[in-house]
Amino acid sequence: MFVRTRPVDRARVVVTKADADVIEEDWSIVTNADEPNFYYPTGMAPQVVSVRVDVTREDAGAIEHGSIATNAVEPDLYAQTSRQEVEEEREKLRLSVRAAGQQEPSDDEVKWSLLNKWSARQAAANEWGLYKRIELSKAAFLTRRCKFPDALRHYLHVCALDLNGATSKAFDTRSGELRPYILDQVTRIFRKLRLQREEIRELFRSCYAERALPLPVDECWAYLQNALWPSASSLREDVPVPGEPFLIYQVLALPCGMRTISRVRSLLPESPTEG
């Protein structure tokens, strides 16, 4: 038997080896998502999900928590709000939950409401770059709270926006890309949920339908599935990633052309497809 800390409720539990493996898998997903920064000037502290804080040294040694090559930049969300906006949002939620006979809104409920408000605001203003950043923060927010199915939907939505070159007030498909950090998170979560390729495809199509995007959905899916399930010829086994033996170079065909990214080797299929 094993003793582990569950990320969903921070409870210390005695579990079997199989259950311990599931908990460690959950931690590998959670600790690879950055908590959106609401602290300054709102005063709302982040939900702390840290290997050093929330698990024991024994747990930490079993958790995959390596350095992952990524182009993703987490937005400083505090720059988008003020304490006044936060308190106004809290009061609006307070009136809503009281009318329903519930308790006071939690900080997390206020944060999620603000994230939804900001993403709707940026979409209405056609600020697709900022919209994409907030959608990524929503994915991270949900991941940190172990809401993996919802997080996966937002990560896939960000992939669709990336492939369509969502920047500033326009879409530039010539700059369409896929970021390794997001691909790795998508892989971790669909493995955790034991989803098949067709299920992910349908989820991607439903995310794609939320916005009118320039590239056809089938074309975008072709780019994404080739990244998630690469061919053997797209993996550069002959060129090591300096100082990172657990990473491997992957060559992607993208709307912007051929690009080489680094991926976590263990998150790629054990038997890549030919071609």
PASEBA-1860 file (N, C-alpha, C; in nm, 3 decimals):
! residues 275
1> MFVRTRPV> 0.084/-0.120/0.000/0.000/0.000/0.000/0.089/0.126/0.000 ~ 0.030/0.237/-0.045/0.104/0.362/-0.058/0.022/0.474/0.007 ~ 0.094/0.577/0.054/0.029/0.697/0.106/0.057/0.810/0.008 ~ -0.049/0.875/-0.038/-0.036/0.981/-0.136/-0.129/1.099/-0.101 ~ -0.096/1.216/-0.156/-0.180/1.336/-0.139/-0.257/1.360/-0.268 ~ -0.388/1.360/-0.260/-0.470/1.384/-0.379/-0.471/1.531/-0.414 ~ -0.447/1.568/-0.540/-0.449/1.711/-0.575/-0.588/1.772/-0.570 ~ -0.692/1.692/-0.587/-0.826/1.748/-0.595/-0.874/1.804/-0.461
9> DRARVVVT> -0.831/1.743/-0.348/-0.878/1.791/-0.218/-0.767/1.799/-0.113 ~ -0.640/1.770/-0.153/-0.523/1.775/-0.066/-0.531/1.675/0.049 ~ -0.615/1.572/0.037/-0.628/1.472/0.142/-0.517/1.368/0.131 ~ -0.462/1.327/0.245/-0.365/1.219/0.249/-0.442/1.088/0.257 ~ -0.416/0.997/0.165/-0.493/0.873/0.158/-0.400/0.754/0.142 ~ -0.446/0.641/0.190/-0.377/0.514/0.171/-0.438/0.447/0.049 ~ -0.354/0.414/-0.049/-0.406/0.364/-0.176/-0.324/0.246/-0.226 ~ -0.379/0.179/-0.325/-0.307/0.071/-0.391/-0.206/0.130/-0.489
17> KADADVIE> -0.121/0.044/-0.545/-0.023/0.090/-0.643/-0.093/0.151/-0.764 ~ -0.202/0.090/-0.811/-0.274/0.142/-0.927/-0.332/0.280/-0.897 ~ -0.390/0.298/-0.777/-0.446/0.428/-0.741/-0.335/0.532/-0.722 ~ -0.220/0.489/-0.669/-0.107/0.581/-0.653/-0.060/0.631/-0.789 ~ -0.059/0.543/-0.888/-0.019/0.583/-1.023/-0.114/0.688/-1.079 ~ -0.244/0.672/-1.053/-0.343/0.770/-1.100/-0.321/0.905/-1.034 ~ -0.295/0.905/-0.904/-0.272/1.031/-0.832/-0.146/1.100/-0.884 ~ -0.041/1.022/-0.908/0.082/1.081/-0.961/0.060/1.138/-1.101
25> EDWSIVTN> -0.023/1.070/-1.180/-0.057/1.120/-1.314/-0.132/1.253/-1.302 ~ -0.225/1.260/-1.206/-0.300/1.385/-1.184/-0.206/1.499/-1.147 ~ -0.109/1.470/-1.058/-0.015/1.575/-1.017/0.069/1.623/-1.135 ~ 0.105/1.532/-1.225/0.187/1.572/-1.340/0.112/1.669/-1.430 ~ -0.021/1.656/-1.434/-0.103/1.749/-1.513/-0.117/1.882/-1.440 ~ -0.153/1.873/-1.312/-0.181/1.995/-1.234/-0.057/2.083/-1.222 ~ 0.058/2.023/-1.194/0.177/2.104/-1.169/0.236/2.162/-1.297 ~ 0.185/2.121/-1.412/0.230/2.180/-1.538/0.137/2.290/-1.587
33> ADEPNFYY> 0.044/2.331/-1.505/-0.045/2.443/-1.537/-0.016/2.558/-1.441 ~ 0.005/2.678/-1.495/0.033/2.795/-1.412/-0.098/2.859/-1.364 ~ -0.102/2.891/-1.236/-0.219/2.960/-1.182/-0.226/3.103/-1.234 ~ -0.340/3.143/-1.294/-0.353/3.285/-1.335/-0.331/3.378/-1.217 ~ -0.261/3.488/-1.240/-0.222/3.580/-1.133/-0.331/3.684/-1.109 ~ -0.404/3.668/-1.000/-0.507/3.764/-0.962/-0.464/3.848/-0.842 ~ -0.344/3.824/-0.791/-0.314/3.879/-0.659/-0.305/4.031/-0.655 ~ -0.226/4.088/-0.744/-0.207/4.233/-0.739/-0.282/4.296/-0.854
41> PTGMAPQV> -0.370/4.399/-0.830/-0.397/4.464/-0.702/-0.524/4.413/-0.635 ~ -0.575/4.293/-0.672/-0.703/4.249/-0.619/-0.692/4.197/-0.476 ~ -0.572/4.149/-0.438/-0.556/4.094/-0.304/-0.603/3.951/-0.294 ~ -0.649/3.891/-0.406/-0.696/3.753/-0.401/-0.578/3.659/-0.423 ~ -0.544/3.584/-0.321/-0.429/3.494/-0.331/-0.458/3.380/-0.427 ~ -0.354/3.330/-0.494/-0.374/3.217/-0.584/-0.398/3.090/-0.508 ~ -0.458/2.992/-0.575/-0.466/2.859/-0.518/-0.329/2.797/-0.532 ~ -0.266/2.766/-0.419/-0.130/2.715/-0.423/-0.133/2.566/-0.455
49> VSVRVDVT> -0.072/2.530/-0.565/-0.057/2.390/-0.601/0.090/2.370/-0.633 ~ 0.165/2.335/-0.532/0.310/2.326/-0.546/0.357/2.192/-0.494 ~ 0.447/2.132/-0.567/0.503/2.005/-0.520/0.563/2.022/-0.383 ~ 0.630/2.134/-0.359/0.698/2.154/-0.232/0.601/2.180/-0.118 ~ 0.483/2.231/-0.148/0.388/2.266/-0.043/0.285/2.157/-0.020 ~ 0.232/2.100/-0.129/0.113/2.019/-0.118/0.138/1.868/-0.113 ~ 0.258/1.824/-0.135/0.286/1.682/-0.126/0.412/1.661/-0.043 ~ 0.427/1.541/0.005/0.546/1.509/0.082/0.664/1.487/-0.009
57> REDAGAIE> 0.781/1.476/0.050/0.902/1.449/-0.029/0.889/1.314/-0.099 ~ 0.824/1.218/-0.032/0.804/1.087/-0.093/0.718/1.099/-0.219 ~ 0.609/1.178/-0.208/0.522/1.199/-0.324/0.597/1.270/-0.434 ~ 0.671/1.373/-0.397/0.737/1.456/-0.497/0.833/1.375/-0.583 ~ 0.896/1.278/-0.521/0.991/1.198/-0.596/0.926/1.114/-0.704 ~ 0.795/1.091/-0.691/0.726/1.005/-0.786/0.655/1.084/-0.895 ~ 0.657/1.217/-0.884/0.579/1.300/-0.976/0.666/1.347/-1.092 ~ 0.615/1.331/-1.213/0.685/1.385/-1.329/0.667/1.536/-1.329
65> HGSIATNA> 0.777/1.610/-1.311/0.767/1.756/-1.303/0.893/1.815/-1.361 ~ 0.913/1.793/-1.491/1.038/1.833/-1.554/1.026/1.966/-1.622 ~ 1.140/2.010/-1.679/1.145/2.133/-1.758/1.090/2.104/-1.896 ~ 0.985/2.176/-1.938/0.920/2.152/-2.066/0.940/2.272/-2.155 ~ 0.994/2.250/-2.274/1.012/2.360/-2.369/0.876/2.413/-2.409 ~ 0.859/2.544/-2.398/0.729/2.602/-2.428/0.743/2.744/-2.478 ~ 0.655/2.781/-2.570/0.649/2.918/-2.618/0.535/2.994/-2.552 ~ 0.460/2.926/-2.465/0.343/2.990/-2.404/0.386/3.091/-2.299
73> VEPDLYAQ> 0.322/3.207/-2.302/0.347/3.311/-2.203/0.218/3.334/-2.126 ~ 0.221/3.304/-1.997/0.102/3.327/-1.916/0.078/3.475/-1.897 ~ -0.045/3.522/-1.919/-0.072/3.665/-1.903/-0.074/3.705/-1.756 ~ -0.033/3.829/-1.728/-0.048/3.885/-1.594/-0.189/3.941/-1.585 ~ -0.281/3.860/-1.535/-0.421/3.899/-1.538/-0.454/4.016/-1.447 ~ -0.365/4.040/-1.349/-0.394/4.154/-1.262/-0.398/4.285/-1.340 ~ -0.327/4.291/-1.454/-0.324/4.414/-1.534/-0.457/4.439/-1.601 ~ -0.545/4.339/-1.603/-0.672/4.353/-1.672/-0.785/4.396/-1.579
81> TSRQEVEE> -0.756/4.407/-1.450/-0.864/4.435/-1.357/-0.816/4.529/-1.247 ~ -0.905/4.554/-1.154/-0.875/4.638/-1.038/-0.952/4.582/-0.920 ~ -0.916/4.626/-0.802/-0.988/4.580/-0.684/-1.136/4.617/-0.694 ~ -1.165/4.736/-0.750/-1.304/4.777/-0.763/-1.382/4.681/-0.852 ~ -1.323/4.642/-0.966/-1.393/4.550/-1.056/-1.417/4.416/-0.988 ~ -1.317/4.370/-0.912/-1.332/4.243/-0.841/-1.447/4.250/-0.741 ~ -1.452/4.358/-0.663/-1.556/4.370/-0.562/-1.694/4.388/-0.626 ~ -1.700/4.456/-0.738/-1.828/4.469/-0.809/-1.874/4.333/-0.860
89> EREKLRLS> -1.780/4.253/-0.909/-1.814/4.119/-0.956/-1.857/4.030/-0.840 ~ -1.788/4.044/-0.726/-1.824/3.966/-0.609/-1.965/4.002/-0.561 ~ -1.997/4.131/-0.562/-2.130/4.174/-0.518/-2.238/4.122/-0.612 ~ -2.210/4.124/-0.743/-2.307/4.072/-0.839/-2.333/3.923/-0.814 ~ -2.227/3.848/-0.788/-2.243/3.706/-0.759/-2.310/3.684/-0.624 ~ -2.279/3.771/-0.529/-2.338/3.759/-0.396/-2.491/3.770/-0.404 ~ -2.538/3.866/-0.481/-2.683/3.883/-0.498/-2.744/3.762/-0.567 ~ -2.669/3.706/-0.662/-2.719/3.591/-0.737/-2.730/3.467/-0.648
97> VRAAGQQE> -2.626/3.439/-0.570/-2.629/3.318/-0.489/-2.725/3.333/-0.371 ~ -2.740/3.453/-0.319/-2.836/3.473/-0.210/-2.978/3.450/-0.258 ~ -3.004/3.495/-0.381/-3.138/3.474/-0.438/-3.168/3.326/-0.453 ~ -3.064/3.247/-0.472/-3.080/3.103/-0.486/-3.067/3.030/-0.353 ~ -3.054/3.108/-0.243/-3.045/3.048/-0.111/-2.912/2.983/-0.081 ~ -2.805/3.027/-0.148/-2.674/2.968/-0.129/-2.585/3.058/-0.043 ~ -2.463/3.009/-0.018/-2.368/3.083/0.063/-2.300/3.193/-0.019 ~ -2.207/3.264/0.045/-2.130/3.369/-0.023/-2.049/3.309/-0.137
105> PSDDEVKW> -2.027/3.383/-0.245/-1.943/3.331/-0.354/-1.798/3.316/-0.308 ~ -1.735/3.211/-0.352/-1.595/3.189/-0.317/-1.505/3.273/-0.406 ~ -1.377/3.285/-0.368/-1.281/3.354/-0.453/-1.273/3.290/-0.591 ~ -1.277/3.156/-0.593/-1.270/3.086/-0.722/-1.389/3.120/-0.811 ~ -1.506/3.133/-0.752/-1.624/3.170/-0.831/-1.609/3.310/-0.888 ~ -1.551/3.400/-0.809/-1.528/3.536/-0.858/-1.424/3.534/-0.969 ~ -1.317/3.461/-0.951/-1.212/3.452/-1.053/-1.268/3.397/-1.185 ~ -1.345/3.290/-1.176/-1.398/3.228/-1.298/-1.495/3.323/-1.368
113> SLLNKWSA> -1.574/3.393/-1.290/-1.666/3.489/-1.349/-1.591/3.601/-1.421 ~ -1.481/3.647/-1.361/-1.400/3.750/-1.424/-1.334/3.698/-1.553 ~ -1.284/3.576/-1.550/-1.223/3.521/-1.670/-1.324/3.513/-1.784 ~ -1.444/3.469/-1.755/-1.548/3.463/-1.858/-1.585/3.603/-1.908 ~ -1.591/3.697/-1.816/-1.623/3.835/-1.853/-1.516/3.892/-1.945 ~ -1.390/3.867/-1.911/-1.279/3.922/-1.991/-1.272/3.858/-2.129 ~ -1.293/3.726/-2.136/-1.285/3.661/-2.267/-1.398/3.709/-2.357 ~ -1.517/3.728/-2.301/-1.628/3.781/-2.381/-1.600/3.923/-2.426
121> RQAAANEW> -1.537/4.001/-2.339/-1.503/4.139/-2.374/-1.404/4.144/-2.490 ~ -1.301/4.060/-2.484/-1.200/4.060/-2.590/-1.255/4.007/-2.721 ~ -1.343/3.908/-2.714/-1.404/3.856/-2.836/-1.491/3.961/-2.902 ~ -1.567/4.035/-2.821/-1.654/4.140/-2.876/-1.572/4.250/-2.942 ~ -1.450/4.273/-2.891/-1.363/4.378/-2.946/-1.271/4.324/-3.056 ~ -1.289/4.195/-3.092/-1.202/4.130/-3.191/-1.054/4.135/-3.153 ~ -1.027/4.133/-3.025/-0.890/4.128/-2.975/-0.853/3.981/-2.955 ~ -0.822/3.914/-3.068/-0.808/3.769/-3.064/-0.681/3.723/-2.992
129> GLYKRIEL> -0.578/3.802/-2.994/-0.458/3.765/-2.921/-0.484/3.761/-2.771 ~ -0.548/3.866/-2.718/-0.581/3.869/-2.576/-0.686/3.764/-2.542 ~ -0.781/3.744/-2.631/-0.884/3.641/-2.609/-0.817/3.504/-2.594 ~ -0.722/3.475/-2.680/-0.653/3.346/-2.675/-0.577/3.331/-2.544 ~ -0.513/3.436/-2.498/-0.438/3.428/-2.372/-0.531/3.402/-2.255 ~ -0.648/3.464/-2.256/-0.742/3.441/-2.147/-0.798/3.300/-2.154 ~ -0.824/3.250/-2.274/-0.871/3.112/-2.288/-0.767/3.014/-2.234 ~ -0.639/3.042/-2.257/-0.534/2.957/-2.203/-0.533/2.964/-2.051
137> SKAAFLTR> -0.556/3.083/-1.996/-0.561/3.097/-1.851/-0.681/3.022/-1.793 ~ -0.792/3.019/-1.866/-0.908/2.942/-1.821/-0.875/2.793/-1.819 ~ -0.800/2.747/-1.920/-0.759/2.607/-1.922/-0.671/2.576/-1.801 ~ -0.576/2.664/-1.770/-0.488/2.643/-1.656/-0.567/2.647/-1.525 ~ -0.658/2.742/-1.514/-0.742/2.756/-1.395/-0.817/2.625/-1.367 ~ -0.877/2.568/-1.471/-0.953/2.444/-1.455/-0.861/2.327/-1.424 ~ -0.744/2.324/-1.488/-0.649/2.216/-1.464/-0.604/2.215/-1.319 ~ -0.575/2.333/-1.264/-0.527/2.342/-1.125/-0.633/2.292/-1.027
145> RCKFPDAL> -0.757/2.287/-1.071/-0.866/2.241/-0.985/-0.914/2.102/-1.024 ~ -0.831/2.034/-1.106/-0.856/1.895/-1.146/-0.986/1.877/-1.224 ~ -1.028/1.982/-1.292/-1.146/1.972/-1.378/-1.097/1.945/-1.521 ~ -1.046/1.824/-1.539/-0.972/1.791/-1.659/-1.056/1.791/-1.788 ~ -1.178/1.738/-1.789/-1.255/1.742/-1.915/-1.279/1.884/-1.964 ~ -1.314/1.976/-1.873/-1.336/2.114/-1.913/-1.205/2.181/-1.955 ~ -1.097/2.149/-1.884/-0.967/2.206/-1.920/-0.926/2.162/-2.059 ~ -0.948/2.036/-2.091/-0.910/1.985/-2.223/-0.983/2.061/-2.333
153> RHYLHVCA> -1.108/2.089/-2.313/-1.185/2.164/-2.413/-1.122/2.301/-2.438 ~ -1.079/2.369/-2.332/-1.018/2.502/-2.349/-0.879/2.491/-2.413 ~ -0.801/2.389/-2.377/-0.671/2.370/-2.442/-0.689/2.346/-2.592 ~ -0.788/2.266/-2.629/-0.813/2.240/-2.771/-0.860/2.366/-2.843 ~ -0.938/2.447/-2.773/-0.983/2.574/-2.831/-0.863/2.665/-2.859 ~ -0.767/2.666/-2.767/-0.646/2.745/-2.787/-0.567/2.690/-2.906 ~ -0.562/2.558/-2.921/-0.494/2.499/-3.038/-0.558/2.548/-3.167 ~ -0.691/2.554/-3.171/-0.760/2.601/-3.291/-0.727/2.747/-3.319
161> LDLNGATS> -0.722/2.827/-3.214/-0.687/2.968/-3.231/-0.542/2.984/-3.275 ~ -0.453/2.904/-3.218/-0.311/2.909/-3.258/-0.295/2.874/-3.406 ~ -0.360/2.766/-3.448/-0.347/2.722/-3.587/-0.400/2.826/-3.685 ~ -0.498/2.904/-3.640/-0.555/3.008/-3.725/-0.483/3.141/-3.712 ~ -0.374/3.144/-3.634/-0.294/3.265/-3.622/-0.367/3.379/-3.556 ~ -0.432/3.351/-3.442/-0.506/3.454/-3.370/-0.409/3.553/-3.307 ~ -0.400/3.672/-3.366/-0.312/3.777/-3.314/-0.383/3.910/-3.325 ~ -0.373/3.989/-3.221/-0.430/4.122/-3.220/-0.574/4.120/-3.268
169> KAFDTRSG> -0.609/4.203/-3.367/-0.747/4.213/-3.413/-0.776/4.129/-3.537 ~ -0.686/4.039/-3.572/-0.703/3.964/-3.696/-0.653/3.822/-3.680 ~ -0.688/3.740/-3.778/-0.633/3.605/-3.788/-0.537/3.604/-3.906 ~ -0.417/3.558/-3.883/-0.317/3.548/-3.989/-0.274/3.402/-3.998 ~ -0.335/3.327/-4.088/-0.307/3.184/-4.097/-0.162/3.156/-4.133 ~ -0.094/3.253/-4.192/0.047/3.234/-4.227/0.134/3.221/-4.102 ~ 0.082/3.263/-3.987/0.157/3.251/-3.862/0.101/3.139/-3.774 ~ 0.013/3.056/-3.831/-0.047/2.948/-3.753/0.057/2.855/-3.694
177> ELRPYILD> 0.040/2.817/-3.568/0.140/2.738/-3.497/0.073/2.643/-3.398 ~ 0.151/2.560/-3.336/0.111/2.480/-3.221/0.223/2.486/-3.119 ~ 0.188/2.506/-2.993/0.289/2.522/-2.890/0.310/2.391/-2.813 ~ 0.436/2.353/-2.792/0.464/2.223/-2.729/0.402/2.209/-2.590 ~ 0.406/2.315/-2.511/0.348/2.306/-2.376/0.202/2.265/-2.383 ~ 0.127/2.325/-2.475/-0.016/2.295/-2.486/-0.037/2.155/-2.541 ~ 0.042/2.116/-2.641/0.032/1.979/-2.693/0.059/1.877/-2.583 ~ 0.157/1.905/-2.498/0.188/1.811/-2.390/0.074/1.804/-2.289
185> QVTRIFRK> 0.013/1.918/-2.257/-0.099/1.918/-2.164/-0.220/1.844/-2.222 ~ -0.248/1.868/-2.350/-0.357/1.796/-2.416/-0.334/1.645/-2.406 ~ -0.210/1.602/-2.432/-0.178/1.459/-2.428/-0.193/1.403/-2.288 ~ -0.141/1.475/-2.189/-0.154/1.428/-2.050/-0.301/1.407/-2.014 ~ -0.384/1.504/-2.052/-0.524/1.498/-2.010/-0.601/1.390/-2.085 ~ -0.582/1.378/-2.217/-0.661/1.276/-2.287/-0.615/1.135/-2.248 ~ -0.487/1.121/-2.211/-0.444/0.991/-2.158/-0.508/0.965/-2.022 ~ -0.510/1.067/-1.940/-0.573/1.055/-1.808/-0.720/1.014/-1.821
193> LRLQREEI> -0.791/1.076/-1.917/-0.933/1.049/-1.936/-0.958/0.927/-2.024 ~ -0.850/0.870/-2.079/-0.859/0.753/-2.166/-0.950/0.778/-2.286 ~ -0.929/0.891/-2.349/-1.008/0.926/-2.467/-0.942/0.872/-2.593 ~ -1.024/0.829/-2.687/-0.976/0.782/-2.815/-0.961/0.899/-2.912 ~ -0.889/0.876/-3.021/-0.863/0.982/-3.117/-0.993/1.042/-3.171 ~ -1.090/0.957/-3.201/-1.216/1.007/-3.257/-1.290/1.095/-3.156 ~ -1.281/1.060/-3.029/-1.346/1.142/-2.926/-1.282/1.280/-2.918 ~ -1.149/1.285/-2.929/-1.079/1.414/-2.926/-1.113/1.495/-3.050
201> RELFRSCY> -1.123/1.426/-3.163/-1.161/1.495/-3.288/-1.297/1.561/-3.274 ~ -1.394/1.490/-3.219/-1.528/1.547/-3.203/-1.527/1.663/-3.104 ~ -1.448/1.651/-2.999/-1.437/1.761/-2.903/-1.373/1.882/-2.969 ~ -1.269/1.858/-3.050/-1.204/1.968/-3.122/-1.302/2.036/-3.217 ~ -1.382/1.957/-3.287/-1.480/2.014/-3.380/-1.581/2.101/-3.306 ~ -1.623/2.057/-3.187/-1.721/2.136/-3.111/-1.658/2.266/-3.061 ~ -1.529/2.262/-3.024/-1.460/2.385/-2.983/-1.445/2.480/-3.102 ~ -1.412/2.422/-3.215/-1.390/2.501/-3.337/-1.516/2.575/-3.377
209> AERALPLP> -1.632/2.516/-3.347/-1.759/2.576/-3.388/-1.795/2.701/-3.307 ~ -1.721/2.727/-3.198/-1.755/2.842/-3.114/-1.727/2.975/-3.183 ~ -1.630/2.976/-3.274/-1.593/3.100/-3.343/-1.578/3.072/-3.492 ~ -1.608/3.171/-3.574/-1.584/3.159/-3.717/-1.435/3.179/-3.742 ~ -1.367/3.072/-3.784/-1.223/3.075/-3.803/-1.189/3.053/-3.950 ~ -1.079/3.111/-3.997/-1.048/3.108/-4.140/-1.023/2.969/-4.197 ~ -0.944/2.886/-4.127/-0.909/2.755/-4.181/-1.022/2.656/-4.161 ~ -1.049/2.570/-4.259/-1.151/2.465/-4.240/-1.114/2.374/-4.123
217> VDECWAYL> -1.215/2.327/-4.052/-1.190/2.248/-3.933/-1.113/2.120/-3.965 ~ -1.142/2.056/-4.078/-1.072/1.932/-4.111/-0.924/1.957/-4.137 ~ -0.893/2.072/-4.196/-0.752/2.105/-4.218/-0.682/2.127/-4.085 ~ -0.747/2.198/-3.995/-0.688/2.222/-3.863/-0.670/2.091/-3.787 ~ -0.768/2.004/-3.795/-0.758/1.876/-3.725/-0.642/1.794/-3.780 ~ -0.619/1.799/-3.911/-0.507/1.726/-3.970/-0.376/1.773/-3.910 ~ -0.358/1.905/-3.896/-0.236/1.957/-3.833/-0.224/1.907/-3.689 ~ -0.334/1.913/-3.615/-0.329/1.879/-3.473/-0.306/1.730/-3.452
225> QNALWPSA> -0.375/1.645/-3.526/-0.356/1.502/-3.503/-0.216/1.456/-3.544 ~ -0.159/1.519/-3.644/-0.022/1.485/-3.683/0.078/1.527/-3.576 ~ 0.042/1.629/-3.498/0.128/1.672/-3.388/0.113/1.580/-3.267 ~ -0.010/1.537/-3.238/-0.036/1.453/-3.122/0.003/1.307/-3.145 ~ -0.014/1.261/-3.269/0.022/1.123/-3.304/0.120/1.130/-3.422 ~ 0.244/1.164/-3.398/0.339/1.192/-3.505/0.383/1.066/-3.580 ~ 0.426/1.088/-3.702/0.489/0.980/-3.777/0.632/0.962/-3.728 ~ 0.686/0.843/-3.748/0.824/0.816/-3.706/0.922/0.910/-3.776
233> SSLREDVP> 0.893/0.945/-3.901/0.984/1.030/-3.977/0.987/1.174/-3.927 ~ 0.887/1.213/-3.846/0.884/1.351/-3.796/0.961/1.368/-3.666 ~ 1.012/1.258/-3.610/1.085/1.263/-3.483/1.234/1.254/-3.509 ~ 1.309/1.350/-3.456/1.453/1.360/-3.484/1.532/1.283/-3.377 ~ 1.532/1.153/-3.387/1.610/1.072/-3.294/1.760/1.096/-3.309 ~ 1.800/1.147/-3.427/1.942/1.165/-3.455/1.998/1.294/-3.397 ~ 1.910/1.383/-3.348/1.956/1.512/-3.294/1.908/1.525/-3.150 ~ 1.994/1.505/-3.052/1.950/1.516/-2.911/1.920/1.660/-2.872
241> VPGEPFLI> 1.825/1.677/-2.780/1.796/1.808/-2.724/1.900/1.835/-2.616 ~ 1.984/1.936/-2.631/2.096/1.958/-2.538/2.051/1.967/-2.392 ~ 2.107/1.880/-2.310/2.081/1.883/-2.166/1.943/1.837/-2.125 ~ 1.862/1.789/-2.218/1.723/1.749/-2.186/1.696/1.611/-2.245 ~ 1.746/1.505/-2.183/1.731/1.371/-2.241/1.587/1.323/-2.249 ~ 1.495/1.383/-2.171/1.356/1.338/-2.175/1.276/1.410/-2.282 ~ 1.341/1.501/-2.358/1.276/1.570/-2.469/1.324/1.514/-2.602 ~ 1.243/1.534/-2.705/1.280/1.493/-2.839/1.231/1.599/-2.937
249> YQVLALPC> 1.309/1.624/-3.042/1.267/1.719/-3.144/1.161/1.654/-3.234 ~ 1.058/1.733/-3.263/0.951/1.689/-3.351/0.933/1.794/-3.460 ~ 0.930/1.751/-3.584/0.913/1.841/-3.697/0.765/1.841/-3.736 ~ 0.705/1.961/-3.735/0.564/1.975/-3.766/0.544/2.049/-3.897 ~ 0.445/2.004/-3.974/0.397/2.080/-4.089/0.280/2.164/-4.040 ~ 0.295/2.297/-4.047/0.195/2.388/-3.992/0.156/2.491/-4.097 ~ 0.048/2.567/-4.074/0.011/2.674/-4.169/0.126/2.771/-4.195 ~ 0.213/2.789/-4.096/0.326/2.882/-4.112/0.445/2.816/-4.181
257> GMRTISRV> 0.436/2.686/-4.213/0.547/2.614/-4.274/0.598/2.505/-4.182 ~ 0.716/2.453/-4.211/0.775/2.348/-4.129/0.838/2.411/-4.004 ~ 0.809/2.355/-3.888/0.866/2.403/-3.763/0.913/2.285/-3.679 ~ 1.024/2.306/-3.608/1.076/2.203/-3.518/1.054/2.248/-3.375 ~ 0.988/2.164/-3.297/0.962/2.193/-3.156/1.019/2.078/-3.073 ~ 1.027/2.097/-2.943/1.072/1.988/-2.855/0.953/1.942/-2.772 ~ 0.939/1.811/-2.762/0.827/1.750/-2.689/0.879/1.657/-2.581 ~ 0.795/1.632/-2.482/0.828/1.534/-2.379/0.816/1.395/-2.441
265> RSLLPESP> 0.928/1.323/-2.444/0.934/1.195/-2.513/0.825/1.098/-2.464 ~ 0.804/1.092/-2.334/0.710/0.995/-2.278/0.565/1.024/-2.316 ~ 0.537/1.144/-2.368/0.401/1.179/-2.405/0.371/1.149/-2.552 ~ 0.469/1.097/-2.624/0.449/1.059/-2.763/0.420/0.910/-2.771 ~ 0.350/0.866/-2.876/0.318/0.724/-2.889/0.444/0.638/-2.887 ~ 0.434/0.521/-2.823/0.549/0.432/-2.819/0.585/0.380/-2.958 ~ 0.484/0.367/-3.043/0.507/0.320/-3.180/0.451/0.423/-3.277 ~ 0.530/0.525/-3.313/0.482/0.628/-3.406/0.440/0.565/-3.539
273> TEG> 0.348/0.631/-3.608/0.302/0.581/-3.736/0.409/0.600/-3.841 ~ 0.402/0.523/-3.946/0.497/0.538/-4.056/0.455/0.652/-4.146 ~ 0.551/0.709/-4.217/0.517/0.814/-4.312/0.591/0.942/-4.283
END
